[in-house]
Structure formats: structure tokens, C-alpha cells
Amino acid sequence: MNFAKSFSSLGLLLILTILCVPVRTCSKQLPLVGIGVGNLQHNFVEDVVSTAIELGLELVDTSAASQNEALIRRALDRVDENPIILTKIWYTQLGYERSWFSIRKSLEDLGINKLGCVLIHWPKCDENIPWMHCEDEEASLAPEIVNAGPMGSWRDTWRALEDAHMEGLIESIGVSNFNRDEMEELISLARIKPMVFQGDIYSFLFDPFLMDLLRNNNIQFQAYDVVNNLIHPPHENEQLKSRFSNALRALEIIANEVSDPDHQLSTVQLILKWLTQSNVSVIPRASSRTHIVELAAVLNVNRFDNTILARIASTYEDLVRARHNLPERIQSHQNKEEL
């Protein structure tokens, strides 16, 4: 569990109009294992990114809101490789002109000519989410953002992303934290289909209809908050704590079973391998070289057989249910037919 504790708690060229040509999709998939530095303490960012790249990781996940893209640039100056940089447009910069401002600012701060992937971070600012303070954030925006243009919707921002992609400034475009209705609308109006959907691991476990929508449209799912579920047990009552501990021990037993004689898998590596073998991209955070080494080692873990995959999936789900005190009526993707 020391490895788990090191992680912070915690996605074409078109000339004619949409009416005249078929919808196209960005074709390049993201690497399945990357390093996340969104909200990582700034004094760690440069070393973490450069170390991760040196160890073979090809994806760096951040966001404009994390205000660390200039630090990532310094890390890139220290290495020879050119990883994919995934960044995101914050909800205060929704709108066509504001999103173009965000794209250009990211390119400038990162010191690169083309962004690997840009996502819409959130579809809107929602006053029902406790940490979102929509009016206050808008009032405190830097003048250059306000002067760039009026606040708009995610639809305006998607149009900006499509245009930036067509101009060759972004390789892949996608969204984060959209619900199923928003995804259905996006897919219906897009000139270029999203290539990446970044979401909480909860969606992968408990939203089978969203996952089907993504699969049917060849949209890659990228999970965050994976490790957080392993390191924060529930506090509500002893029964939930016991359920959580039992599931965690069961994962440790599986990790022991599949480990090579000369290399013991951690529970975190077990979960990450299960997800990547399921074609889910993961971007956990780490702040020490030792644990970045363990993260990079996931790339070399042998594939699990289907029986092991099923055991990991059901056990991890049990753990997440216990942590969040989920009622049994919430169904998983594995028993969708019962809905």
C-alpha cells in the first residue's frame, strides 16, 4: 500500500460544412498509461514529468486550470522525447473566442506548435457543485480572457476545438465530465467526433449506457480517481470499513497470484493493468521517482486471463461500493441486462 499512498487523492481535415460531408473522427488513440500532473504541487511538476518521460511514459495529463503548463515546458526541455500533452479548457473559458484564447495560451506556455489532445474540462459551471463559484470566478478573470470574447457554451467551445484541429494545432479533441445526454448531443452536432472521454472511474463501473455510447462511437475512455478509491477507506460505519478491507485483501491475494517470482505486483499495478487491458487509459499522479518507476512498470506486466480480469473487476467494484456506501440497486456494466 505504500505505492498507493504516494498518489494524490484524488480526453481531419474538413472543407465543406457538416451538411455536406460525413462526420469524421480523430484516429489516433492515446497511450494507455500516462502521468497526471493536474493539481500536483508545482514544486514537483518538473521532476515528475521529466522522470516519467525518461522511464517511457508517453502521455502527460494536465489542464489550463492547474496553471503548470510552463513548468511542463521546462521538463520537456530536459528530455529528448516528445510526449503527448493532454490539456483542458476550463469552464470560465467556454465560448468560441475564449476557447481560442485558451488554446493559444497553452501552446505558448508549453512552447510547442501542436497540442496532443485538448478536452473540454467541464460542460458548464454548475452552482450545485460546492467548489464551483461561477459568478466569483467570472468576476475575477484576467482582462485578456474577458476581452477575448463573451462567455459561451460547450457547443461554441467544441466548434473552436474542431477548427483548431482542422488548422493542425491539435491532434485529438474530446471532453471530460459530460453526462450521457450531453454526449449524445455532442455526437449529434459534431463535425468531428470526440476521440477521448475523460471521466471518473465511477462512470466505467456504474454507467453502462454511457459506456455503450462511447464504445459504439469509438470514443476512448480515460479514467481518473482510480487510485483514490484504494487509499481512502469509508468512515461511515464499521460494516462499510469491513467490506472495504475485505475487498482490498482480496485484491492483494489476486496480485500475489499473478505476480512473477521476481516481481511482486502492488494492488495499484493490478488495477491499472486490468483497466489498460480493457482499453481504458489511466493517468494517475505520483510525486516520487520510486512510484513513477512502479507506474511505468505497468507497461510491461503480462496480460491477465479472462478469469483474473473478471475477479479483479468484481472485487474492485465491491471496494468502490463499500467506499461510497452505494446501495445494491445501483447496477454495474456487468449486470446491465437486469436493468
Sequence and secondary structure as in RCSB ss.txt:
>XXXX:A:sequence
MNFAKSFSSLGLLLILTILCVPVRTCSKQLPLVGIGVGNLQHNFVEDVVSTAIELGLELVDTSAASQNEALIRRA
LDRVDENPIILTKIWYTQLGYERSWFSIRKSLEDLGINKLGCVLIHWPKCDENIPWMHCEDEEASLAPEIVNAGP
MGSWRDTWRALEDAHMEGLIESIGVSNFNRDEMEELISLARIKPMVFQGDIYSFLFDPFLMDLLRNNNIQFQAYD
VVNNLIHPPHENEQLKSRFSNALRALEIIANEVSDPDHQLSTVQLILKWLTQSNVSVIPRASSRTHIVELAAVLN
VNRFDNTILARIASTYEDLVRARHNLPERIQSHQNKEEL
>XXXX:A:secstr
 HHHHTS        S TTTS  EE      SB EE TT  HHHHHHHHHHHHHTT  EEE  GGGT HHHHHHH
HTT S   EEEEEE GGG SHHHHHHHHHHHHHHHT SSEEEEEES SS  TTSTT  HHHHHHT  HHHHHH  
   HHHHHHHHHHHHHTTSEEEEEEES  HHHHHHHHHH SEE  EEEEEHHHHHH HHHHHHHHHTT EEEEES
TTHHHH    S HHHHHHHHHHHHHHHHHHHHH BTTB   HHHHHHHHHHHTT EE     SHHHHHHHHHGGG
     HHHHHHHHHHHHHHHHHHHT  TTS  GGGGGG 
